[in-house]
Amino acid sequence: MRTVLVRVTGPDQLGISAELFEVLAGMSATITDIEQVVVRRRLTLDVLIEIEEGDSALKDLLLFGFKRDLQIDIEDVDDTPTQYKQPYAITLIGEVLSPSELNAATNAIADGKGNIDRIVRLSRYPVMSYELSVSGGDISTMRRELMRVASTQPGMDIAIQPLNLSRRAKRLVILDVDSTLIQNEVIDLLAQQAGCLEEVAAITTRAMRGEIEFTEALEERVSLLAGLDEVAIERAWHALTLTPGARTFCRTLGRLGYTTAIVSGGFTTFTERLQKELGIKHSRANQLEIENGRLTGKLTGPVVDRQAKAAFLREIAELENVPIEQTVAVGDGANDLDMLSEAGLGIAFNAKPIVRDVANTSLRVPYLDAVLFLLGVTREEIEAADYLDPK
């Protein structure tokens, strides 16, 4: 028996595959593998076949190509099946991915002896993104080299994930709110209404320096909001700005059957409205005490801190019967670190360096829906869902 690779290239046309398989059926060929891709209406179709030695029917393939204005290449290849090796999905994302950036990423893969089996474009906008299926090589070396490339190429984000069932089975996404789901910090919006923005910012700076604990800093800042009325809170709500792509992100996750949740060191006054507006199933945040329509400057209930965010992830995963490895967490700050570390996939979104160092991967593009591309969702799939269900 001969093992032959038949490669068909040329302008894509209706019925090409059907006619090719008709020719192969007439040759009594056994098909052992098929792969096809169409780029800008140009077809590349590879078919691996087995035929009897001395079979002269290959000329029928050449005749088929002549009739269809296609290039037919025929090559005898090794009959040993390719051995399975743990594949990895390497996702490249950027506003514009230049040849030099792609060269740097693919060189890093080559340095780790990885083989790129397939490249698929996921999106053209709001960012360019490609998914590379890579097998073989030393993943530790590839990861180290790719992270080095990401640190030296500010226009390109790189994510590395095992290409396995766990990746395809992600079912729960939990999001931080301030500077992740929204572009603002809610405490600052309220402080602006209360006329104490500078004082609140000073306490925030002390907390970031580690001079005071998160809970103490939160309570100090909330105390400055005492007396703020519900009209001012409403003005703060209207000043809130969603991160670009947030609506698309939440809507698409819902259509894909994901459970979504938000958790915030901010306040339920805002998260509950966001939850309703964006169709998010679960939420948790701090509760501001309100008496006679005004803030008292105190909180009620437990404080949502770093440990509480991670506990919320575990709680919702258990409630929804989702294994922790099938969860995704997205955040930007130090109080998201535990949550990002525990999730099956932790994504640092426009995050501080300490967070990027801990998370599985990071995104620096300003579009929240770019997270979908890390899950292997294409822009075409998003748009098709919007077309079929425009709600």
C-alpha positions, -999 to 999 in steps of 0.1 A, spaced: 0 0 0 11 36 -7 3 64 17 -2 96 -3 -9 132 6 -31 149 -18 -31 187 -16 -57 207 -34 -52 245 -37 -69 272 -57 -101 294 -57 -128 280 -34 -158 268 -54 -191 251 -47 -190 213 -47 -152 209 -47 -151 186 -17 -180 164 -30 -163 160 -64 -129 152 -49 -144 125 -27 -163 111 -57 -129 108 -75 -113 91 -45 -143 67 -42 -137 57 -78 -101 50 -70 -111 27 -40 -88 49 -18 -89 47 20 -90 82 36 -70 84 68 -69 122 75 -85 154 62 -78 190 69 -91 221 51 -88 259 54 -102 288 33 -84 322 35 -99 350 15 -118 325 -7 -86 306 -15 -88 269 -6 -62 246 8 -75 210 13 -52 182 24 -64 145 22 -42 116 33 -51 84 15 -39 48 11 -40 32 -23 -27 0 -38 8 0 -51 9 6 -88 -26 22 -88 -26 45 -119 -59 62 -110 -40 92 -95 -43 106 -130 -80 111 -123 -71 135 -95 -50 156 -120 -79 156 -144 -102 168 -117 -78 196 -109 -76 206 -145 -114 208 -149 -118 229 -117 -88 252 -123 -71 238 -91 -35 229 -83 -32 192 -73 0 181 -55 6 144 -48 33 133 -24 42 99 -10 46 102 28 55 80 57 27 57 67 35 60 104 7 79 122 18 110 141 21 102 177 -1 122 201 16 148 222 0 171 247 -10 201 226 -11 237 238 -32 266 227 -10 297 224 -31 328 219 -16 360 206 -36 392 210 -29 428 201 -43 459 185 -21 452 155 0 421 154 31 430 132 53 405 114 81 413 139 58 404 169 47 372 152 83 364 145 93 369 181 64 346 193 71 318 168 108 320 175 101 315 212 81 284 203 109 271 181 134 277 208 114 254 230 113 228 202 75 231 198 58 224 165 30 247 153 4 223 139 -23 249 131 -29 287 132 -64 300 133 -74 337 133 -99 344 161 -106 380 155 -98 411 134 -114 436 159 -116 451 184 -81 434 184 -63 410 162 -59 376 177 -46 342 166 -47 308 182 -17 286 176 -20 248 183 14 237 194 26 202 201 59 186 214 88 205 228 96 216 263 66 236 276 87 252 304 111 266 279 84 278 256 65 294 285 96 312 297 105 324 263 70 335 254 67 354 287 100 371 279 86 381 245 54 394 260 74 416 284 94 431 255 66 434 230 41 459 247 17 456 218 12 418 221 -4 397 249 4 360 250 -16 333 267 -6 296 271 -31 269 280 -32 231 276 -54 223 246 -76 197 264 -111 190 275 -107 212 306 -100 242 285 -131 235 263 -153 229 294 -149 262 312 -183 269 327 -181 297 353 -166 332 349 -162 354 379 -152 391 374 -138 418 396 -158 451 391 -137 482 397 -113 488 368 -123 454 353 -160 453 345 -161 491 348 -135 517 341 -140 535 374 -133 530 411 -167 533 428 -153 547 460 -139 575 440 -172 582 423 -189 585 457 -160 606 471 -163 630 442 -199 635 451 -191 639 488 -163 664 481 -136 643 497 -118 628 467 -83 639 477 -87 625 512 -100 592 499 -71 590 473 -46 596 501 -59 566 521 -59 545 490 -22 554 484 -14 544 520 -31 511 515 -12 504 483 20 511 501 11 485 527 9 511 555 -27 500 564 -47 469 558 -75 467 532 -103 466 557 -90 495 577 -85 516 545 -120 507 533 -136 517 566 -117 550 568 -127 559 533 -164 549 538 -165 571 570 -157 601 548 -189 595 529 -212 600 559 -242 622 550 -241 615 513 -277 613 501 -294 589 476 -295 616 449 -257 619 451 -254 581 449 -276 582 418 -253 608 402 -224 586 410 -241 557 393 -247 577 361 -210 586 361 -201 549 360 -185 538 327 -185 502 316 -153 488 302 -154 486 264 -167 452 254 -183 445 287 -218 441 273 -206 419 245 -186 398 269 -215 391 294 -241 386 266 -219 361 247 -210 342 279 -248 339 286 -255 326 252 -227 300 255 -242 287 287 -216 300 311 -226 310 346 -214 346 353 -206 363 387 -192 395 399 -174 401 432 -163 435 444 -145 454 472 -170 481 462 -207 483 471 -239 464 465 -256 497 456 -237 495 423 -231 457 418 -268 448 421 -277 472 394 -248 460 372 -259 424 378 -294 432 366 -284 453 336 -258 428 323 -277 395 331 -252 383 356 -263 355 378 -244 360 411 -229 390 428 -213 400 461 -199 433 474 -198 454 505 -230 468 520 -232 505 527 -253 514 557 -281 539 548 -304 555 573 -331 580 563 -318 582 528 -282 590 537 -250 571 542 -240 567 578 -203 562 570 -204 526 581 -206 492 565 -229 464 574 -220 427 571 -186 411 564 -161 430 544 -153 416 509 -115 414 509 -89 393 491 -98 361 510 -135 367 506 -132 370 469 -115 336 467 -141 321 490 -168 335 468 -153 317 438 -153 284 457 -188 290 469 -203 297 435 -184 269 419 -198 245 445 -233 260 442 -233 256 404 -216 222 406 -186 234 385 -151 219 392 -127 246 401 -105 238 371 -135 248 349 -136 283 363 -122 316 350 -115 346 371 -107 381 358 -93 409 379 -67 437 382 -58 443 418 -39 428 447 -72 418 464 -79 396 433 -47 376 437 -62 346 457 -92 344 434 -69 344 403 -46 318 417 -75 294 426 -94 296 393 -87 272 365 -78 302 344 -68 334 361 -66 364 338 -50 397 349 -68 424 330 -48 457 326 -34 448 360 -6 459 382 27 440 378 23 420 410 -10 406 396 4 399 362 32 378 378 7 356 396 -21 351 370 -20 324 343 -21 351 317 -27 388 313 -44 412 289 -33 447 283 -58 456 256 -86 478 268 -115 455 256 -131 431 281 -145 409 253 -110 401 243 -112 375 271 -135 355 249 -106 349 225 -86 333 253 -116 308 256 -113 300 219 -144 319 209 -141 336 175 -154 371 165 -175 354 138 -192 332 164 -200 363 185 -215 382 156 -234 351 144 -250 348 179 -259 386 178 -275 381 144 -296 352 154 -305 366 188 -301 404 187 -315 410 222 
